[in-house]
Amino acid sequence: MGAGIVVPLVLLPSIAIGVFVWYRRRLAELHVGDAPTVSGVRLTAEALHRLPSPTWRVIHETSEHLGGVDHVVVAPPGVLAVSTVMGDRPPRSKLLDAAGGEPHLVAGGAVARGDVDDLARRAEARCDVWVRVFWGSPDPSRPPAEELVTGSILVEGQRLDVWLAGIAAGTAVLDQHDVTRVWRAITVGIGRPDPGD
């Protein structure tokens, strides 16, 4: 064997052992708190990406333009303003007590989805539903979603797809032409390029 072959045969295993030892030390130094955090908005976006398009149209990352609304879903069931909460879905009674009753929650939901509703009206549609998606501990003893008050829905993030499939099976409010028209109006309304161009 020549020197040109012996050097790589000795050098490569040494490098591999060195990298392995370094990697094991880094793993040992990691703590639970070092794990990267995942944004709840990102989790909701991933769930919404699985919706069939173009039947369902989603506008992502809208909170800069629409306050606490992270996503807007435009689909046959209607226009949905979606907000994300990192935490467990609270019981309906707890939210009713904290807000001072149903009228305050109805008003709060109308305010939360107000900007989306204004943009939808430009295309002769309405946003009547504010959906809050909770990414906390799943509770299989409760349904995937619960109506808090008229126009305000609480959904468990892990079962968002189940709830969306359920509303998709209901009565269609918008036909496919309307879905595209409203989606474009909201997209342009928040200052993004016209998706039809």
C-alpha positions in Angstrom: 0.0 0.0 0.0 1.2 3.4 -0.8 1.3 6.4 1.5 -1.6 8.0 -0.4 -4.0 5.3 0.8 -2.7 4.8 4.3 -3.2 8.4 5.4 -6.9 8.5 4.5 -7.5 5.1 6.1 -6.0 6.4 9.4 -7.3 9.9 9.1 -11.0 9.2 8.3 -11.7 6.9 11.3 -10.0 9.5 13.6 -12.2 12.2 12.3 -15.4 10.1 12.6 -14.5 9.2 16.2 -13.9 12.8 17.0 -17.2 14.0 15.6 -19.0 11.2 17.4 -17.4 12.1 20.8 -18.3 15.8 20.2 -21.9 15.0 19.3 -22.4 12.8 22.4 -21.0 15.6 24.6 -23.5 18.1 23.0 -26.4 15.8 23.6 -25.4 15.4 27.2 -25.2 19.2 27.7 -28.7 19.7 26.4 -31.5 20.5 28.8 -35.3 20.2 28.3 -35.5 24.0 28.2 -33.1 24.1 25.3 -35.6 22.5 22.9 -36.7 25.0 20.2 -40.2 26.3 20.8 -42.9 25.9 18.1 -45.2 28.8 17.5 -48.9 28.1 17.9 -49.5 30.2 14.8 -47.2 27.8 12.9 -49.0 24.8 14.2 -52.3 26.2 13.0 -50.8 27.1 9.6 -49.6 23.5 9.2 -53.1 22.2 10.0 -54.6 24.6 7.5 -52.1 23.7 4.8 -53.7 20.3 4.7 -57.0 21.7 3.5 -58.0 20.9 -0.1 -57.2 23.8 -2.4 -58.8 25.6 -4.3 -62.0 24.5 -2.5 -60.5 26.0 0.7 -58.5 29.2 0.5 -56.3 30.3 3.4 -54.5 33.6 3.9 -51.7 33.1 6.4 -49.8 35.4 8.7 -52.4 38.2 8.7 -52.0 39.4 12.3 -49.9 42.4 11.2 -52.9 43.6 9.2 -55.8 42.1 11.1 -54.9 42.5 14.8 -55.3 39.2 16.6 -56.4 37.2 13.6 -53.6 35.0 12.4 -55.2 33.3 9.4 -58.3 33.8 7.3 -60.1 30.8 5.8 -62.4 31.3 2.9 -64.4 28.2 1.9 -67.9 26.9 1.1 -68.8 27.1 4.8 -68.0 30.8 4.8 -65.3 33.2 5.9 -63.5 32.3 9.2 -61.2 34.6 11.2 -58.7 32.3 12.9 -56.7 33.2 16.0 -54.2 30.9 17.8 -53.8 30.4 21.5 -51.0 28.5 23.1 -52.7 26.8 26.0 -55.5 24.5 27.0 -59.0 25.2 25.8 -60.8 26.5 28.8 -64.3 25.4 29.7 -67.1 27.6 28.2 -68.4 28.5 31.7 -65.0 29.9 32.8 -64.9 32.2 29.8 -68.5 33.3 30.3 -67.8 34.2 33.9 -64.5 36.0 33.1 -66.0 38.1 30.4 -69.0 39.2 32.4 -71.6 37.2 30.4 -72.6 36.3 26.9 -73.3 39.9 25.5 -69.6 40.9 26.2 -68.3 37.7 24.5 -70.6 38.3 21.4 -69.3 41.9 21.2 -65.7 40.7 21.7 -66.0 38.2 18.9 -67.5 40.8 16.6 -64.6 43.2 17.3 -62.0 40.4 16.8 -63.3 39.5 13.4 -64.4 43.1 12.4 -61.5 43.9 10.1 -62.0 40.6 8.3 -65.7 41.2 8.0 -65.0 44.7 6.5 -62.7 43.2 3.8 -65.2 40.4 3.1 -68.0 42.9 2.6 -66.0 44.4 -0.3 -66.8 41.1 -2.1 -70.4 41.0 -0.9 -69.7 38.3 1.8 -69.5 38.3 5.6 -67.2 36.9 8.3 -69.6 35.7 11.0 -67.2 33.4 12.8 -64.2 33.9 14.9 -62.3 30.7 15.5 -59.8 30.4 18.4 -57.5 27.4 18.0 -56.0 26.1 21.3 -52.7 24.2 21.2 -52.6 22.8 24.7 -53.3 19.4 26.2 -55.9 17.5 24.1 -59.1 16.5 26.0 -60.8 13.6 24.1 -63.7 13.8 26.6 -64.8 17.1 24.9 -65.9 17.6 21.3 -63.2 19.0 18.9 -65.0 22.4 18.9 -67.5 24.2 21.0 -69.5 27.3 20.3 -68.7 29.8 23.0 -71.4 32.2 21.9 -72.9 33.0 18.5 -70.0 33.7 16.1 -67.2 32.5 18.4 -65.9 29.0 18.3 -63.3 27.3 20.5 -61.4 24.5 18.7 -58.8 22.0 20.0 -55.8 22.4 17.6 -55.0 18.7 17.5 -58.5 18.1 16.1 -58.9 21.2 13.9 -59.1 19.0 10.8 -62.0 17.0 12.3 -63.9 20.2 13.0 -63.3 21.6 9.6 -64.4 18.4 7.9 -67.6 18.5 10.0 -68.4 22.1 8.9 -67.5 21.2 5.3 -70.3 18.6 5.3 -72.8 21.3 6.3 -74.6 23.8 4.1 -72.4 25.7 1.7 -72.6 29.5 2.1 -70.2 30.3 -0.8 -69.8 28.6 -4.2 -66.3 28.1 -5.6 -66.5 31.4 -7.6 -67.5 33.3 -4.5 -64.7 31.6 -2.5 -62.1 32.8 -5.0 -63.6 36.3 -5.3 -63.7 36.8 -1.5 -60.2 35.3 -1.0 -58.8 37.7 -3.6 -60.6 40.7 -2.0 -59.2 39.9 1.4 -55.7 39.2 0.1 -55.6 42.5 -1.8 -57.3 44.3 1.1 -54.4 43.5 3.5 -51.9 44.9 1.0 -50.7 41.7 -0.7 -50.3 41.4 -4.4 -53.4 40.4 -6.3 -53.2 36.5 -6.5 -55.1 36.6 -9.8 -52.4 38.6 -11.6 
